[in-house]
C-alpha cells in the first residue's frame, strides 16, 4: 500500500532562520498517526483507496450509530477526522500510517483537520 498522504493537525506558527540569515515563517503540523479504517478495492468499489482516520480522542456519545458500526467493523476506536486517499494498486495490508515514513521536504500538501 503506497499511501501518498497523511492527515495532520495545525498546531501553530513559528519562525526559522534560513541559511542566508532571513527569518522565515512556517507552520507546525502534527502529522498522524493515522489508522486504516477501510480499504477500497478495484473489485468491489472500482478503484484502489484507503480511508484514513486521524488518531485523536473522541467521546463515544459524539459518534452517531452509523459511524460507531463503521468503526466497530474496522476494529478501530472512533476517530474525529476521516479522509480517503487513492492508491496505486498494491497488496500490502498496513494497519496504520505514521509520519516517519516520509522524507523531510520544503513544502507539504496536507489533508488537515481544523484544530
Secondary structure in CASP SS format (residue, H / E / C, confidence):
PFRMAT SS
TARGET T0000
AUTHOR 0000-0000-0000
METHOD secondary structure of the structure
MODEL  1
X C 1.00
X C 1.00
X C 1.00
X C 1.00
X C 1.00
X C 1.00
X E 1.00
X E 1.00
X E 1.00
X E 1.00
X E 1.00
X E 1.00
X E 1.00
X E 1.00
X E 1.00
X E 1.00
X E 1.00
X C 1.00
X C 1.00
X C 1.00
X C 1.00
X C 1.00
X E 1.00
X E 1.00
X E 1.00
X E 1.00
X E 1.00
X E 1.00
X E 1.00
X E 1.00
X E 1.00
X C 1.00
X C 1.00
X E 1.00
X E 1.00
X E 1.00
X E 1.00
X E 1.00
X E 1.00
X E 1.00
X C 1.00
X C 1.00
X C 1.00
X C 1.00
X C 1.00
X C 1.00
X C 1.00
X C 1.00
X E 1.00
X E 1.00
X E 1.00
X E 1.00
X E 1.00
X E 1.00
X C 1.00
X C 1.00
X C 1.00
X C 1.00
X C 1.00
X H 1.00
X H 1.00
X H 1.00
X C 1.00
X C 1.00
X H 1.00
X H 1.00
X H 1.00
X H 1.00
X H 1.00
X H 1.00
X H 1.00
X H 1.00
X H 1.00
X H 1.00
X C 1.00
X C 1.00
X C 1.00
X C 1.00
X C 1.00
X C 1.00
X C 1.00
X E 1.00
X E 1.00
X E 1.00
X E 1.00
X E 1.00
X C 1.00
X C 1.00
X C 1.00
X C 1.00
X C 1.00
X C 1.00
X C 1.00
X C 1.00
X C 1.00
X E 1.00
X E 1.00
X C 1.00
X H 1.00
X H 1.00
X H 1.00
X C 1.00
X C 1.00
X C 1.00
X C 1.00
X C 1.00
X C 1.00
X C 1.00
X C 1.00
X C 1.00
X E 1.00
X E 1.00
X E 1.00
X C 1.00
X C 1.00
END
